[in-house]
Amino acid sequence: MPESAEVEVTVSEFVALFNQTLEYAYPNITIIGELTNFRVSKNRWVYFDLKDEDASIKFFGVVYQLPGPLEEGMMLKVRGQPRLHSLYGFSVNILNVQPAGEGSIRKAADLLKAKLHKEGLFDESRKRPLPYPPSRIGLITSRQSAAYADFVKVLGARWSGVEVQMIDVQVQGEVATEQIVAALEQFNALADPPEVLVLIRGGGSQEDLATFSTEQVTRAVAASRVPTLVAIGHEIDVALAELVADRHASTPSNAAELLVPDRRHALQEVNDNSRLLSQLAERGLRGHRVNLDQRRDELLQSVQNTMQHSKIELVNIQKLLEALNPNAVLRRGYAIVRYEGEAIRSTKKLKPGDIVETQLADGRFKSEVDKLIPEKS
Amino acid sequence: MSKAKPTYQDLKSELDTVLDDLQQDDIDVDQTLIKYKRGLELIDQLSTQLKNAQNTITELQAKFPSKS
């Protein structure tokens, strides 16, 4: 055997050995650099280089691993596995791509925003009304977060009886995007999904919140058949997921406020409405009541008129009757003369010697007829 | 078998007849007295009925007071 310790291998053996060594040394590594030579092949394969002042490295991956549209010159943070390809040489196989640095993050977000805007994903006409109040909420957030605590607290304080189904996800970092998309899909796949999906997280740096502006999360929110409410607690920019949501809120607490009414306000409203209803009914009835009162008065007046008329009539009759009272005539000096019990009007019924009875106002007397003296007419 | 209580109108009609009779020229004194007495009775009954009617009106007004 030659004393030389040199190892002789074939080309293929070298590639395998080299890759083995690389895999051992760098199972994966995150590299930051400026994007250049970016190209997409067959709408599926992605090729680009990252460079700095002194060096440049090739990267290879698939389209769905990108956070959104990219542009030459952007700073990217790419996690990947370094590999030596048997034909094409050295490259890093992409596992995850994120814009790096505020400028690039914003640039990437602007590019994605422009793309989705062109597709009409932000159109007002896509917005659906949220049920108010919903009976069941699908909540997607981190259970450990302050956002979760705030949301549940405000929700409970305002309204009761809302069922909250929760999927616990990470809201930042590499796995966040994947978990949030999966959670949205999981809720949507339920036979009886919640009435509204709520995606929340508290404030953070632009990099922390990048998940909520990725193409994957944004599209998953847009694709939800259940109406969505997204609230990312930051003040300056609005995340793209918020823009495509049916409704967005400024903070998790604000999301709870938008979802359900305050029971005290609701009660007040019911009372106000009830009062208003009474007033309207009262106003409507008043007219009729006035009318009825008038009718009532008319009725009474009519009855009283009839009564009055009858009384007057009766008094008049009484007077007339009084005038016809024979006793009144007697009191004036007239007399009634009866013969054999019958009032007589003529002397022809009498002869001298007949006994007649004469009635005066205060009594009667009997007398005998002495002589008949007919009145000459 | 008692007759139904005469209405105001019944009594009034009878009174009218009595008055008409009393104003006839050929009515005799005895008939006049009878009719006169009947007239007074009728007026008394009519007055009673009017008084009752007035009481009923007052009662009804109390039972259905104006709501306004």
Chai-1 contact restraints between the chains, C-beta under 6 A:
chainA,res_idxA,chainB,res_idxB,connection_type,confidence,min_distance_angstrom,max_distance_angstrom,comment,restraint_id
A,R289,B,S68,contact,1.0,0.0,6.0,A-B,restraint_1
A,D293,B,S66,contact,1.0,0.0,6.0,A-B,restraint_2
A,D293,B,S68,contact,1.0,0.0,6.0,A-B,restraint_3
A,V303,B,I57,contact,1.0,0.0,6.0,A-B,restraint_4
A,S310,B,L50,contact,1.0,0.0,6.0,A-B,restraint_5
A,K311,B,L50,contact,1.0,0.0,6.0,A-B,restraint_6
A,L314,B,L46,contact,1.0,0.0,6.0,A-B,restraint_7
A,Q318,B,I43,contact,1.0,0.0,6.0,A-B,restraint_8
A,L321,B,G39,contact,1.0,0.0,6.0,A-B,restraint_9
A,L324,B,L22,contact,1.0,0.0,6.0,A-B,restraint_10
A,N325,B,Y36,contact,1.0,0.0,6.0,A-B,restraint_11
A,P326,B,V29,contact,1.0,0.0,6.0,A-B,restraint_12
A,P326,B,T32,contact,1.0,0.0,6.0,A-B,restraint_13
A,P326,B,L33,contact,1.0,0.0,6.0,A-B,restraint_14
A,I336,B,V29,contact,1.0,0.0,6.0,A-B,restraint_15
A,A343,B,D28,contact,1.0,0.0,6.0,A-B,restraint_16
A,A343,B,V29,contact,1.0,0.0,6.0,A-B,restraint_17
A,A343,B,D30,contact,1.0,0.0,6.0,A-B,restraint_18
